[in-house]
Amino acid sequence: MKVSVIGQGYVGLTISAFAGEFYEVIGFDNNQKIVDQLNQGVSHIEGVESALLKKWIKAGNYRATTNGSDISDSDIVVIAVPTPLTKDRKPDLTFIDAACKTVGENLNQSALIINESTSFPGTIRDYIKPAIEKYSGGKFEHLYAISPERVDPGRGDYNQKNTPRLYAGLTPGASAKTKEFYSKFCDQLVEVSSPEVAEAAKLFENTFRQVNIALVNEFAQIANALGISVYETLDAANTKPYGFMKFTPSAGVGGHCIPVDPTYLAAVAEERGVPATFIKRANEVNLEMSKYVVDRVQADNGGTLQGKSVLVVGVAYKPNVADVRETAAELVIEHLRARGAVVSWHDDVVGIWHGEKSADLSGADISVVITKHDVVDAKAIMASAPYVFDTTGKLPQAHGL
Ligand SMILES: NC(=O)c1ccc[n+]([C@@H]2O[C@H](COP(=O)([O-])OP(=O)(O)OC[C@H]3O[C@@H](n4cnc5c(N)ncnc54)[C@H](O)[C@@H]3O)[C@@H](O)[C@H]2O)c1
């Protein structure tokens, strides 16, 4: 059984690594550098071990390629490409369209096509299927299904195997084949009645997180105004054994999912005349946190940041990964620079960002901690500047939210 995975990023490479134990996997990506690296058995994704990749390469079960014709005899094609927002914050299906073109123009037999990219309800039925038919000239009758990815890069306790996976085919035959495919490396498969339910569930999962993060970020501001500790208050609320789930405040939300996916849901809601005001407000509150953080730092430092050296510690969007997509550090740095601060950043997990190298963790007037990786010593952060503001809740001696 030959499986082609379109896109070899966080989602695509993760699925390739798990599928490699049972299937011959072709990892198609249009980035030659990534493909070359993967063919040498070097993983660029946290959670996918290079040793595992090398094992599948040696066994003839994994090969990366930029050549579309390599997917021609696939039995299954998994699409795992980016689904970002356009400049005016609308769903951007350009990458999905390009993936459909690759599949439509190259696939030379009937196959099962599964989308794992996150998108709005109706994407597989109304967008991917027609696009592949357009690019292939309708030569083959394919099966179509959706199975949204739930990978949390860098997480140790939940992975492809033990995270329940939703799925639904456009037809019962597609559903059955999808179940057969994933059941090799996923313990629990949950079938839902339509692809639209699976697509909407994925968006709602991340919207739930976005809204709750916004709520706790707003509450952090209220707690500070009340002169009480937000962390102690949250711990107190969390002693309730039911009806409460603890979220922690931060400088904002980052990554490819939480700041983006809710906007996909809001877009389809508005198309159907439902004003998604709650989702939009949550997004605004999270984006405004960066300004709130810088306001607090400025107030604590004599009301001005002009000429002060500020070190932003941790620019990845979350701990222990090198991913900087949509990181809150970006907005914090913008606000700091707009107020005349001389800003550098330290994050040796990320290493290089916007062409700049991670600075030393020392010698600043002010340090602002956005993300605390496990490998970074808390004492070293506290020694990096006479004033340290922590947005992570991991440095109790620092000033903080
Ligand atoms: N990262 C996560 O934690 C996560 C979790 C669940 C779902 N998702 C969703 O999965 C999808 C993929 O996200 P990701 O994090 O893996 O993205 P990514 O940026 O890590 O990887 C995408 C890969 O696709 C490649 N690519 C882009 N266009 C291509 C094309 N036309 N043909 C072939 N390859 C192409 C890129 O070079 C890149 O290697 C998105 O819809 C995202 O919302 C991501």
The ligand as a Tripos MOL2 file, in Angstrom:
@<TRIPOS>MOLECULE
LIG
   44    48     1     0     0
SMALL
NO_CHARGES

@<TRIPOS>ATOM
      1 N1          1.2470   22.4650   13.6730 N.am      1 LIG1
      2 C1          0.2420   21.9810   14.3830 C.2       1 LIG1
      3 O1          0.3760   21.8030   15.5830 O.2       1 LIG1
      4 C2         -1.0790   21.6130   13.7350 C.ar      1 LIG1
      5 C3         -1.9740   20.8580   14.4640 C.ar      1 LIG1
      6 C4         -3.1850   20.4840   13.8960 C.ar      1 LIG1
      7 C5         -3.4770   20.9080   12.6070 C.ar      1 LIG1
      8 N2         -2.5970   21.6860   11.9070 N.ar      1 LIG1
      9 C6         -2.9750   22.0690   10.5420 C.3       1 LIG1
     10 O2         -2.2490   21.2680    9.6270 O.3       1 LIG1
     11 C7         -1.9450   21.9910    8.4390 C.3       1 LIG1
     12 C8         -0.4480   21.9860    8.2190 C.3       1 LIG1
     13 O3          0.1730   22.6500    9.2950 O.3       1 LIG1
     14 P1          1.6920   22.4180    9.6690 P.3       1 LIG1
     15 O4          1.8740   22.9730   11.0380 O.co2     1 LIG1
     16 O5          2.1120   21.0320    9.3750 O.co2     1 LIG1
     17 O6          2.3980   23.4050    8.6170 O.3       1 LIG1
     18 P2          3.9620   23.4950    8.2820 P.3       1 LIG1
     19 O7          4.2020   24.8750    7.8080 O.co2     1 LIG1
     20 O8          4.7720   22.9630    9.4120 O.co2     1 LIG1
     21 O9          4.1500   22.4790    7.0890 O.3       1 LIG1
     22 C9          3.5720   22.6350    5.8620 C.3       1 LIG1
     23 C10         4.5040   22.0470    4.8200 C.3       1 LIG1
     24 O10         3.8110   22.0820    3.5920 O.3       1 LIG1
     25 C11         4.7270   22.4490    2.5890 C.3       1 LIG1
     26 N3          3.9520   22.9450    1.4750 N.ar      1 LIG1
     27 C12         3.3720   24.1480    1.3070 C.ar      1 LIG1
     28 N4          2.7100   24.1840    0.1420 N.ar      1 LIG1
     29 C13         2.8690   22.9700   -0.4200 C.ar      1 LIG1
     30 C14         2.4100   22.3910   -1.6100 C.ar      1 LIG1
     31 N5          1.6500   23.0660   -2.4450 N.pl3     1 LIG1
     32 N6          2.7840   21.1270   -1.8800 N.ar      1 LIG1
     33 C15         3.5470   20.4350   -1.0190 C.ar      1 LIG1
     34 N7          4.0130   20.9310    0.1280 N.ar      1 LIG1
     35 C16         3.6610   22.1790    0.4220 C.ar      1 LIG1
     36 C17         5.6620   23.4430    3.2460 C.3       1 LIG1
     37 O11         6.9030   23.5120    2.5610 O.3       1 LIG1
     38 C18         5.7920   22.8370    4.6460 C.3       1 LIG1
     39 O12         6.8930   21.9470    4.7260 O.3       1 LIG1
     40 C19        -2.5560   23.3700    8.6530 C.3       1 LIG1
     41 O13        -3.8450   23.3720    8.1260 O.3       1 LIG1
     42 C20        -2.6270   23.4890   10.1690 C.3       1 LIG1
     43 O14        -3.6370   24.3830   10.5870 O.3       1 LIG1
     44 C21        -1.3930   22.0260   12.4460 C.ar      1 LIG1
@<TRIPOS>BOND
     1     1     2 1
     2     2     3 2
     3     2     4 1
     4     4     5 ar
     5     4    44 ar
     6     5     6 ar
     7     6     7 ar
     8     7     8 ar
     9     8     9 1
    10     8    44 ar
    11     9    10 1
    12     9    42 1
    13    10    11 1
    14    11    12 1
    15    11    40 1
    16    12    13 1
    17    13    14 1
    18    14    15 2
    19    14    16 1
    20    14    17 1
    21    17    18 1
    22    18    19 2
    23    18    20 1
    24    18    21 1
    25    21    22 1
    26    22    23 1
    27    23    24 1
    28    23    38 1
    29    24    25 1
    30    25    26 1
    31    25    36 1
    32    26    27 ar
    33    26    35 ar
    34    27    28 ar
    35    28    29 ar
    36    29    30 ar
    37    29    35 ar
    38    30    31 1
    39    30    32 ar
    40    32    33 ar
    41    33    34 ar
    42    34    35 ar
    43    36    37 1
    44    36    38 1
    45    38    39 1
    46    40    41 1
    47    40    42 1
    48    42    43 1
@<TRIPOS>SUBSTRUCTURE
     1 LIG1         1 GROUP 0 **** ****
